[in-house]
Amino acid sequence: MQIGRTDILNEIASKAANELYTPVPPGYQRGQCKFVVVLGTVMSGLGKGIFSSGVAKLLQDKGLKVAPIKLEGYLNVDSGTLNPFRHGEVFVLDDGMETDMDLGTYERMLDQDLSKLNFCTSGQIFTRVLDKERMGRYQGRDVQMIPHVTGEVKLRLRELALESGADVVFVEIGGTVGDFENAYFIEAVRELALEEGPGSTCFVALTYILEPQSLGEQKSKPAQLGLRSLMAMGIQPQIIACRAGSPVRETARQKISVYANVPMERVFSMHDCESIYFVPEMIRRSRIDAAVVDILGLQEKVDGERTEQKWRTWREFTEQIRKADQTLDIAITGKYTAVRDSYASIIKALEHCGAATGTKVALHWVDTTDVTDENAAQKLAGMHGVIVPGGFGARGTEGKITCVRHVRENRIPYLGLCYGFQMAVIEYARHECGLERANSTEIDPHTPHPVIDRLPEQLRIKELGATMRLGGQDVELTPGSVASRLYGDTATTRLRFRHRYEVNPEYIKKLTSSGLVFSGKAPGQPIMQILELPDHPFFVGTQSHPEFTSRPLRPDPMYLGFIQAAIEHARQSSGTVQLRS
C-alpha cells in the first residue's frame, strides 16, 4: 500500500526519537495550502514586506485566500519594547499584538485584520521550545537547533495555514541571507519545501542593484554574491525582485538570471516609485503574480472576472494619487521626526486621505524639542493642519504643548493622536482651566495637577512588555458630536489603543465645565478616548491610533475629517495660506 506524504508527516511527528522530527498540527493536510517565501540578500530595508504584500494582494484579487506571516530574528517576544529610532513604528493588531511595521503594510494592502498568528519572533520560537523541554515533550532528547527549533518554525507556519484556511501563506523572513540570527528560519523553510513536496513552495529573493554615481552604471555583483549565498543554503529562488533607484537594465537582469538559474522573465525590476501602492501595478505588468500561480499550480482557483473587477477598483485609487494637482501642507510635530518610519502608519493614512480628496499631502516635520513660545508661529507658518502624534517620555513635550496652544488659538485644524490627545488635555488645563503646572505624571510625577495619570490597572505592573492597554477597543460616541458625525452617526466605533496613561477622572468635570468635550469614552468606564472643541474648525484628539485601521480604499474617518478641514482652512485663509498647485 502506498503511503501518502501526509501520513509520513504524521508518523514522523509521533516519533520523537526520529532524526526527521517535525511537528504537525492535528488536522493539517498536505497540499491544501501553498507557501510563498520572500527572503532578502545584500541588505535589509529593501521592501520585502511591500513586495510580498503586493503579490499577496494580486493573488487575493484573483479569488485566492492569503495569509501573511513575518518571521523576525530578534529575541524580543514582540516589538513593544523596541525604540522607534532603531526599528521604526510599533504596529498594534486588533488582538493587542505589538508587531513590526510590515504588519501594517500587509493589513493596508490586503484590507484584512491580522492577529498574533501572523507575527513570529525568535523570542517566541525559543520560548515555545524551552517550555516544551521543561514539560518533557521531547521525551529525553537533547534539544537542538535542528530538528527542534526548525520544527517549531514549521509548526508555526502550518498552524497559520490550518487556522486561516488560506490557499497561500506568504512567509517574509526579516533581515538578509547571511544573518546568523535568521539562518534557522531559512533552514526551516528549506525543510518545509522538501516535506510539503514539489509545487508546494515558491521562493522569492529580493536583492539590491547598486548604482554608483561615479560609474554611471548598474552593478549586480553584490546581488550575485547574495544569491549564491542563498543557494548555498539549499534555497533555489524561482523569482528574483531587484531593488534599485531606477528601472533595472536588461544587462543586469541577464547577469542575475545566469548566476541564479532563474529565467529572465522572472527577474523583476522593483525600482523606486512615488507610492508603494504603485508596486502591485509593477508586479502585474511583469506578470510576476501569474508566475507565482503557475509555480504553485493554482490556475484552477483563479477567478478571472473577479480579478479584473478588483483591478479596476485599485487602478481608480492609484489614478487618484497620480491626478492630485493641489498640495496640502501638514505639520507633524514630534521627537522622532529624524526617522520617518516611526510614523509610517500616519504617513499612509494621510496618503489614503489625499487620494480620496484629490490632494497631495506634503508633510513638514517639526522637532518639538526646538519649539518655544517665541518661535512656534514661525515653525508652523503656512501649515494647513497640524498633527501631534504618539510618543513617550518628557523630551519635546513642552514644544508639543506649545504647538497645541498655537493651533487652538489660531483656529488651525488639529489632530492629536495618543500622546497628542494627552498634550491637548494638558494645554487646555493650563491655559483655559487655570491649572498652573498641570501635567502628566509620566512627565512630572510631582505636578500639582495630574490631569493625565496612570490607568488604575497599570499601577500594579512592573514589566514593560505587552503590559499596556493594547489592541482593539469599543468606543462610545456622544450623539451629535464631531466624532459621532465622522464615524457615520453611529453610537460606537472600534479603535486600536496603546497606552498606559489616561485623563485623570478627578479632572474631567473641571475640563468639561470649561468647554472641552469628551465625545468618546470606554463603555462602562470613565476612560476618555476622544476629545473635541465644538467652537473650533477642527480640534480633535484621540487616545487611540486610528491610523492603524486606515486602508487605501477606506480612509479612516477621523483622518479624512481632519484633511477636509485642512482643505477648507486653506480656502478660507485670506491669501496667507493657500493650496499649492
HELIX and SHEET records of a PDB file:
HELIX    1   1 ARG A    5  ALA A   13  1                                   9    
HELIX    2   2 LYS A   48  ASP A   61  1                                  14    
HELIX    3   3 PRO A   84  HIS A   87  1                                   4    
HELIX    4   4 ASP A  102  LEU A  110  1                                   9    
HELIX    5   5 LYS A  116  ASN A  118  5                                   3    
HELIX    6   6 SER A  122  ARG A  134  1                                  13    
HELIX    7   7 MET A  145  VAL A  149  3                                   5    
HELIX    8   8 THR A  150  SER A  164  1                                  15    
HELIX    9   9 PHE A  180  ASN A  182  5                                   3    
HELIX   10  10 ALA A  183  GLU A  196  1                                  14    
HELIX   11  11 LYS A  221  ALA A  232  1                                  12    
HELIX   12  12 GLU A  250  ALA A  260  1                                  11    
HELIX   13  13 MET A  264  ARG A  266  5                                   3    
HELIX   14  14 ILE A  276  PHE A  278  5                                   3    
HELIX   15  15 VAL A  279  ARG A  285  1                                   7    
HELIX   16  16 ILE A  288  LEU A  296  1                                   9    
HELIX   17  17 GLN A  299  LYS A  301  5                                   3    
HELIX   18  18 GLY A  304  LYS A  323  1                                  20    
HELIX   19  19 ARG A  340  TYR A  343  5                                   4    
HELIX   20  20 ALA A  344  THR A  357  1                                  14    
HELIX   21  21 THR A  368  ASP A  370  5                                   3    
HELIX   22  22 ALA A  376  LYS A  379  1                                   4    
HELIX   23  23 THR A  397  GLU A  409  1                                  13    
HELIX   24  24 TYR A  419  HIS A  431  1                                  13    
HELIX   25  25 PRO A  456  GLN A  458  5                                   3    
HELIX   26  26 VAL A  482  LEU A  486  1                                   5    
HELIX   27  27 PRO A  505  TYR A  507  5                                   3    
HELIX   28  28 ILE A  508  SER A  513  1                                   6    
HELIX   29  29 PRO A  546  THR A  549  5                                   4    
HELIX   30  30 PRO A  557  GLN A  572  1                                  16    
SHEET    1   A 7 PHE A 119  THR A 121  0                                        
SHEET    2   A 7 VAL A  66  GLU A  72  1                                        
SHEET    3   A 7 VAL A 168  ILE A 173  1                                        
SHEET    4   A 7 LYS A  34  GLY A  40  1                                        
SHEET    5   A 7 THR A 201  TYR A 208  1                                        
SHEET    6   A 7 ILE A 239  ALA A 244  1                                        
SHEET    7   A 7 VAL A 267  HIS A 271  1                                        
SHEET    1   B 2 PHE A  91  VAL A  92  0                                        
SHEET    2   B 2 GLU A  98  THR A  99 -1                                        
SHEET    1   C 9 THR A 359  ASP A 367  0                                        
SHEET    2   C 9 GLN A 326  GLY A 334  1                                        
SHEET    3   C 9 GLY A 385  VAL A 388  1                                        
SHEET    4   C 9 TYR A 414  LEU A 417  1                                        
SHEET    5   C 9 PHE A 539  THR A 542  1                                        
SHEET    6   C 9 MET A 528  GLU A 532 -1                                        
SHEET    7   C 9 VAL A 517  LYS A 521 -1                                        
SHEET    8   C 9 ARG A 469  LEU A 477 -1                                        
SHEET    9   C 9 THR A 492  HIS A 499 -1                                        
SHEET    1   D 3 ASN A 439  SER A 440  0                                        
SHEET    2   D 3 PRO A 450  ARG A 454  1                                        
SHEET    3   D 3 TYR A 501  VAL A 503 -1                                        
END                                                                             
